[in-house]
């Protein structure tokens, strides 16, 4: 720290201890003298400190979460709770059955939804007395964050509203499970099983990041493991202090600027602890994932929780900022023999073997995720998961220097038999090389290193410039300055996957789409599919759903056909997670025989998934799959089955308008094909009425529960096709 910065910090600490305003002003005048810049800086710091103290006094119980890392207690309450609601009370369509837990600002109940479907849910409600602007902003942020996401490893949000006392609440998926660390310990999971479980958590966090949401409180109690069909499934919960990176989460998003410090110290990134809110991005979650990974491997957090709490807030910041945690293998070596034996036993191995398994790959992976500097961490959660998967497959991980010896070591381990047979020959050849050859290679290697270093520096400079422009684009998007953001983005060319880059292209592309500037939207979505090439099926298939309607709306039918063939090749090899989406992407135009035959297996699988969704009481998913199946059977020429699927889609509760409009379009097309002209016209009119009501207010981004913009465009394409076939002009 420079002498001027040290003096500034010392003066700030002295001034903040002076309670009387007059004495404080006199102190500043005396110490700053004619230095107006120093006086202005100190006054700004003192103002921010006063505002921060006011916020934490307003929500003192929320700050307790930071210092105690307390989890919600369990147990069924009777009588009235802190939010004024008694067990057995009715809130909208939900009857309170049991109190599941209580945090600093909200209470979670087990509730029973009574209609239109009967199921158990978790209902979260703000406690009475906590209806401050900051708390309500945080509550709204959690609801909006969950509503933006649709991932099997993230708890889903179903509904929201207000009680009769105007307390906001929302309803989410009921997750019955236990903390991921407790689950691993109770079931004595070995390292491979722990790694595979953690990989699923990484994919869930990646999905949140792709939706523009940073969790910012990743810890074991927010990763619950539930059993689904006999398999452990981790579920990420509690996005209550999440922050949107791609778009503002409601009108209260500005409130997040005052709660940056809320989190759990043992899992908190240095920039989050420092409250450098402009620096808290998706890589802060990477640090927290690294801390959780560290605990799954060693049974300990990188920094001792008790020590962090004992040092106070400033001491905690200093530790997270300046002290390097020991490598996992070093941490295990420093444990007492009894504790090490217990940890090894929980992982079904021996102490010596456990430490040996940690050394190398796992040490490198963990320490890269825990880097103090953000740019040295993994760029995405998927990159972290990919390195763990490489380790499981005995492949070279990216976290350590890729020396030729390291790569050779990995190759030998994967191909022991081949290398055992050729080892003697290789050793003989190596022994026969002379000193002159060795010197020649050394000189060549030195030249190559110099050239590579120069190229690496040039590449890093270009990447830094691009990252800066992408950051500028995302900031403009957050401020709704889309035209300026689009202008900057048009001059960029990204060549490698990037969370921030994908978010920029996705946001600007959607702006073009909802303003029906389809050629520009197509360019953005094509670039987007290249940038999220390493992401999971969920994000990739949703982005493909964006490009397909944009191509048709732009009139590029040949481009759509090429795109459709690419989708078939990409998803046909592993169709299970996204069958109905793949079918939906490929049905915006009539099918040729080859494509129809290629998709027939996916269609059969989707039909089975409808039954599975109904058995799980997931009417929302069953209705969407039914709609996709109705379009499939129509394209396949099975008009009777197409009508049945469309009617089945319309019969489900909680109708989503664009889904219903698309089902009416299929009914119109199918009725026309069997010669029932009157029914065809009636169904077309019903679908057009839904679309007309929507277009009065124009397209918007939408949500899973009201339909995304591309769901509306999909319905419009089908309705226009029906209108054309009936001899009506398209809309």
N, C-alpha and C positions, 0 to 999 in steps of 0.2 A: 504494500500500500504506500502511495506517495505521501510526503510530509504534509502537503495541503489537504489531502483526503483524510489523513489521520487527525489533523487539527479540526477539520469540519466535523468528524464523528465525535471527537472529544467535546467540542462546544455544544453539539446537539444533545449529548448525554447529560451535560451539566444543565442546559437550559430546560430540558424536559422535567428535571427534578424540582424546578421552581414553580410553585403552585400559583403565586400571585402574579397576575398579568402585568401590573406596573413594574414589579421587580424584574420580571422576565425581560420586558422591553428595555429597562435600564441596563441589564446585563448584556443584551445584544448590542446596544449602542456603544457600551464601553469596550466590548471585545472586537466588534467589527470595524468600528471607526468609520473611515471613508470607503471601506470595501463594500460597495452596494451589492455586488454579485453574491458575496458570501452571506450578507444579511438576508437577501431574497431567498437564497437556497435554504438557509436555516428556518426561515419563517414558513416556507412550503413544507419542510419536513415536520415541523411542529404541528402544522395544520393537519397533515395526513395522520400524524400520531394521535391527535385529539379525535379525529373522525373514526379511526380504527378502535380506539378505546370505547367510544360511544356505541359502536356496533356490537362489540363483544359484551358490554354491559347489557345491551338490549337482548341479546340471546346467549346469556351466560351458560345455560345448559348445553348449548351447541358447542361452546368452546371446551367444555368438559370432555367432549369426545376426543379432542386433540390430546389432552393430557393424560387421559386414563385408558384410551383405546377400549372403552367399554362397549360390549355387545348388548343387544336387546335381551332382556330377561324373558324367560318363558313362563307360562302358567296361565291358567284361566281365571280371569277376574270375575267378580260378581258385584252387582250394584253398579253405581255410576262411576265411570273412570274420569281421568283428568280432562278428557275432551267433552265430558258431560253426557256421554252415551252409555247406556246400560246394556249388559249382555241380554240379548233377546230383542233389542230395539230394532226398528226398521229404518233403513236409510235407502230411499228410492226402491229399487228392486231387490235389495240385499238385506238379509236378516243377520245380525251379529250373533255369532255362536260362541266365540272364545277369543280372549285377548292373547295374541301370539307373542307380542313383544312391544317394547316402548323405548324410543330413543330420546334425544334431547329436545326434539321439536315435533315429533309425530308418534302416533300409536298405530300398530298394525293388528288387525283383527282377522280371525277366520270368520268368513261370512258365507252365507248360502244364497246363491242367486236363484230366484224362484221362477222367473220368466224372462225371455222367451225360452231359455234352456235352463235345466236344473243342474247346477254344478256348485262345487265349493271353490271359493276364490279367496284371495288376500285383499283386504280393504285397508288402505292407508289414509289416515285423516290427521289434519293438524290439531294439536291439542289446544284446548281453550287457554287463552292468555298468551299464545305464541303467534297471534295473527299480525306480526309486524311485517313491514314491507320486505325486509330482508329475508325473513323466514318464508313468506308467501312466494317470493321470487325463487327461492331455492326449491320449494315444493313444486312450483310450476315447472321449473327446469327439469326436475326428475320425471314428472309426468310426460313432458314433451320429449325428453331424451328417450324414454322407453317406447313412446308411441312411434318414434322414427325407426325403430329397429324390429327386425323379424329374423331371428336366428335361434336354432335349437338349443344353444347354450346361453341364451339371455332370457330372463323372465319377461313375459309379454304383458302389455297393458291392454285391458279390455274396455274400460269405461272411465268416466270422470264426472264430477258434479259438485254440488254444494249441499251441506246438510240444512235443516230448518233453521240453524243458528248461523248460517252463512260461513261455515267452516269448509274449506275446500277438501275434497277427497278424490282418490282415484282407485280403481279396481285393477288388480293385476293377477297374473297366473300364480296359483298356490304352489310353492316349491317346498316339499317336505324332504328334508335331507339333513346333512351335517356338514360342518366346515371341512374343507378339502384336506387340511392337515389331520383333523380327527379321523376322517374316513381312512386316510392312508395308514395312520397308526393303528386303528382298531382292526383293520384287515391285513396288517403286516405286509403291505405291498412292497415288492422289490423295486429296484431302480427303474427297470424298463417299464413297469406298469405305471409308476409315478410320472415318468417322462411322457408316456402316451396320454395320460390324463391332463397333464399340464399343456400339451400341444393343443388340446381342445379349448382350453382357457385362452390361449394365444389367439386362436381363430375367432373366438367370440369378441375379444378386445379389438382385433383387426376389423371386424364387422362394425363395431361401434365407431372406430376411427373413420371408416369409409362413410359412415353416416354423418361425419362431422362432430362426433361427441368424444370428449376425453373423460374418462371415469374419475381419475384423480384420487380415488381412495381404494385402490386394489389391495386387499389383505385377505387372509384366510376366511374371516367371518363373512366376507362379501362374495365368496366362491363356495356355494353349497353343492354337495354331491347327492343326487337323488338316483334311485334305481328305476330304470325304464326298461321294461321287457327283460329284466334280469341283468341289464348292463348298467354300469355306473355312468351317469351323465352329469358333468359339472354345469352349474347354472350361475351366471354372473348376476348379482342383484345389487340393489342400492346405488342407483345413479343420482342420489340426492345432491351431490356436490359436483355433478358433471357440468362441463362447459361445452357449448357448441362451438366448433371451429369453422363450420361451413356457413351457418346461418344463425341468427338470433333465436333463442328459444323463448318466444313469447315477448310480451311487452316489458317484463321485469328482468330481462337478461342483464341489464346494467348492474343489478344487485350482486352478480357474481364477483365483481371487482373487489368487494369487501370481505369475501369469505375464502380468499385464496389459501389462507393458512390452515383452514379446516382440513383435516386428514389424519393420518396415523403416522407418528414420527418414525417408527421402525421401518416403514415401507415408503417413506416420502423422499422425493428427489430433491437434490440441493436447491434447484431453482424454485421449486414449490415452497420449500422451507424459507427461502430468502424473500418470498412474496414478490418475485420478479414476474408479475403476471403476464407481461408480453413474452416471456421466455417459456411459459408453461404450455407446451404443445404435446402432441402424441408421444413424443419421446420421454416425457415425464412418466407416462404409464409404462413405458418400456423399463424404466428404472424400477418401478414398483413390481413389475412382473419378475425382474431379476431378483429382487428381495424375496418374493414369494418362492421362486425357484430355489434360491439359496436355502430357505427354510425346509422345503420339501426334501432337499438332498441331505442336509446336515441336522435338521431338527432345531436349528438356531437361526435367528435373524442376523443379518450382516452386522448390525450394531445392537447392543443389548438395550432392550426397552426400558428397563429400570434405570440404567445409566442416563439415557436420553431424557427421561422425565426428571431425574434428580438434578440435571444441569440447568433446567429452565429453558425458556424459548431461545435466548441468545446462545446458550451453551449448545443446545440441540443444533441450531443452525451452523455453529462453528464445526461441530463434529461431522455433520453431513457434507459441509463444504470442503473441509480440509483433510479429514482422516480417511485413509484407505482401509476398507475392511479386509481381513485376511482371506486368502483363497479358501474355498470349501475344504480342500484337502488339508490345508494348514490349520483351519479351525478344528477339524477332527483330531489332528495330531496334538493339539493343545488341550484336549479334554482329559479329564481323569479317566482311569482305566474302566471304572464301573460304569460311568456315563457312556463311554465309547462302546462298551459291550452292549448296553441297552439299545443304543441307536442302531448299531449293526444288526442286532437281533430283530428289531422292528423292520428292517429292510431285508431280512432273511439271508444274511451273509455274515462273514467274519470281519473283524475290525481291519486287519491287514488288507484283505481283498477290497473292502469298501473304500479305503483310502486310495488304493491303487486304481480303482474305477473312477475316482474323482480326478486324479491327476491327469493332466493333458486336456482332452476335449472339454469336459464339463467345467473344469477350472476356467478355461479360456472363455467358454460361452457365458458363464455367470458373470465373470469380471467385465466382459464387454458390455453386457446389459447394465452393469453398475458403474459405468464410466461417469466421472464427474462432469465432463464436457459432453453436452448433448450430441454434438456432431460425431463423436467417437462411439456412441451407442449404436445398436441396431436401428435402422431407419424405420422399420415397420415391425409389428408383432408377428406377422407372417414370416419375416426374415429370421426372427428368433426361433419360431417353430420349425422352419426349414433346417436350421443348423442342428436342432435337437434330433430331427428326423434323419439327417445325415449321420449323426453319431450312432443312432440306432441301427443304421444300415451299414456301419463300418466304412463310411465315406469321409473324405476330408471336409472339415468344417471351415467356414469362412472366418471364424473368430480368431484364429491363430495365424501367424505368418505362414504362408503356403510354401515352405521350403521343399526342395526336391526330396530330402530325406523323409520329411513328414508325409508327403504324398506317397512315396514308395512304401513307407511303413503301413499306410492304410491299404494300399493295393495288395501288399503281401498278405495282410490279414484276411482280405476277402478271397484271395486265391492261394491258399496255403499249399495245396497239392502241386499246382503248377510251379510255384516258386521253389518248393522243396526239390522238385526234379531238376530245375534249371539252375539251382543255387551254386552247385559245384562249377558249372561251366562259367557262370558270371564271375565267381571269385577268381577263377583262373585267368579270365580276360583282364580283370581289374589288376591282378598282380603283375601282369605282363606289360602294363603301360609304363613308360619311362618318365624320367624327370622332365625332359623337354616337352612332352605332351601335356603333362600336368601344368607346367608354366604357361603353355599356350592357352589352355582352357581358362586359367586364372586371368590372363590378360583379356581374353574374349569376354569373360564374365564381367570384368570390371567395366569394359566398354558398354556392354549391354545394360549394366546397372545404371551407368551415367545417362545413357539415352532414355532408359525407362523412367528414371527419376525426372528428367526434363519433361517427358511426355506426361507423366503423372501430375507434375505441377501445373502444366498447361490445362490438363483435363480438370483438375481441382478448381482452377480459376474459372473455367467456363461453367462448371457445376455451381460454384458459389454465385456467379452472376445470374444464372437461371433460377437458383433457389431464391435469390433476393427478389427477382421479378415475380415469381410465383407467390411469394409471401405478400407482395404488393397487390397482386390480383385478388388474393383471398381477403385482404383487408378491405379492398374496394367493394367486394361482394358483400361482406358483412355490413357495409354502410349503404348497400343498395345502389352503388354506382356501377351498374352493370355495363353501361356503354363504354366507360373508361376502361373497366376490367377487360372487356372483349377486345378493345383496341390493343392493349398490351399483350394479351394472350395470342393475338393473331401473328405477332412477330416472333414468337418463341417456337423452339423445336426441341421436345424432350425425347430422349432416346432410352431412358431406363425407368422402370416402375417407380412411382413415388406417391405416397399418400397425399401430400399437399398438392402435387400436380394433378392427380386424379380428381381431387375435390374441386380444383379450379375449373378444369374442363367440364366436370359434371354440372357445376353451378351455372357457368356461362352457357353451356349447351341447353340446359333447361330454360334459361331466360330466353334464348332464341326460340325454343320450341313453344313456350306458352305465348310468345308473340308471333308464332307461326312464320318465322323466318327459317324455313326448313333447310335450304342448302347450307346455311351457316351452322345450324344445329347438327346436320349430318357430319360436317367436318369436325366439330367438337367431339361428337360421340365416337367417331372412328378413332380419333386420337385417344379418347378415354379408354377404349377397349385395349389399346396397346399398353397404356400405363398401368392398368390393373391386371395385367397378364399373370402375375404371380398370386393374385388373391384367390380366395376360395370360390366355390361354385355359386354361393349365394349372391355375392357382389357382382361377379361376372355375368350371371344370368339376368340380374336386374338391369345392368347396363346394356346387355343385348336387347332387353325389352324396350329400352329407350331408342336404340338405333333403328330397329325394324320399322316401327310406325313412322319415324322421321323420313326414312328412305321412301316409303310408299307415299307419304304426304308431299314429298319433294318431286314425285313423279318419276323417280329413278327405279323403274321396275327391273332393269337388267342388274343394277347394283344390288337391289334387294335379293335377286335370285342368287348372285354370288355370295352375298352375306348369309343367306339361308343354308347354302351348301357348306359354308364354313362352320355354322352352328351345328349342323348335323355331324360333321367330322369331329368337332371339339367335344360334344357332350355324349355322343353315342357310346363311347368307350366306358363311361362311368355315369349312367343315367339316373341312378336311384334318387339322389337328393332333389333333382329339379325337373322331373319328367313333365309335369303339367306346364311349367314355364317354357321348356324346350318346344313342346307341341304348340303352345300359344305363339311363340316367336315365329314358327314355320308355317302358320296358317293364314297369314294376311293376304295371300294370293293363292289361286288354285294350285294343286300339287301335280307334278308329273309322276309317272308310275314308279320310277326309281326312288324318289324321295318318299312317296307313300309307303313303299315296301320297307325302306330303312326305318321309318318312324312307327311301324306297326307294333314292334316289340315295346316301345315306350308307351304307346296307347294302352296296350294290355296291362302294363304295370300301373299306369295311372288309374285304370278302372278299379284295380285292387286297392289302391291307396284311398279311394273314396270310402270304401267299406271300413278301412282302418281308421280314417279320420272320424267317421260317424261313431265307431265303437269307442273312440277317445273323447266323444262329445265335442269335437272340434268342427262345428257347423260352418264356421268361416272358411276353413281350408277345404272342406268337402264341397262347398258351393263353388269356389273358384275352379277346383278340378273338374266339377261337373260341367261348368261353362266351357272349359277347354275341350272336354270330351264331346260336347255337342258340336263344336266347330269341326273337330276331327272327323266325326261320323258324317257330317255334311260334306266335307271335302272328299271323304272316301266313298260317297254315293249312298250311304246308309241313312236315308232321309227319315225313316220311322224311328230309328234309334236316336238320331240327332234331336228329334222332337222330344223324345222321352228325357234325354239328358237336359235339354233346355228347360223343360217343365220342372224337372227335379231341382235344377239350380234356382228357379224362381220360388220354389216351395220352402226353401230354407229360411229361418228367421234372420233378423238383422241384415236386411238386403243392402247391398252396396250399389249405388245408382249406375255406374258404368257397366258393372257386371250384369245387372238386369237389362240394360239397354242392349248389350251384346247378345243376351239370351233371346230377347224379342227379335233381334235381327236374324238369328238362326231359325227361329220359328217361322218368320216371314219367308226366308229362302227355302226352307224345307217344305212349307205348305205350297209354295209356288211350284216346286218340282213335282209334287204329287197331284197338281191340278186344282188345288183348293184356293182359288184366287181371292175369295172374300176374306178368308182367314189370313192370307198373306198380307193383304192391305191393312187389316186391323192390327196385326202384330207390328207391321212397319210403322203405323201411326203411333202405337204405344211407345215403341223405341225412340221415334223421332221426338215425341213429347218430352221424354226424359232428357234427351240431348239438347233440345231447345231451351229448356229451363236452365240447364247448366251454362249454355253459351251466352245467356243474357248477361252474366257477370264476367264472361271471359274465362279462359283457362287459368289455372294456378297449379302450383306444385302438387297439392293434395297430400293425402296420407293413406296408410293401409286401410283405415276404417271408412274413409270417404271416397277412396279411389285415387290413384296417382294420375297425373296428366296423361301418361301414355295408355292407361286403361281407357280413358275417355276417347283418345284418338283411335285406339283399337276398335272400340264400339262404333265410332263414326265411320271408319273404313268399311265395316261390315254392313252398316245401315245404308251407306252410299251404294254398295254393291247390290243390296236388295232393291233400293230405289231404281237403280239402272235396269235391273232385270225385269222390274215391273213396269218399266217405261216412264218412270218419273225422273225429273232432273235431280242430280245429286246436290247435297248441301255444301 
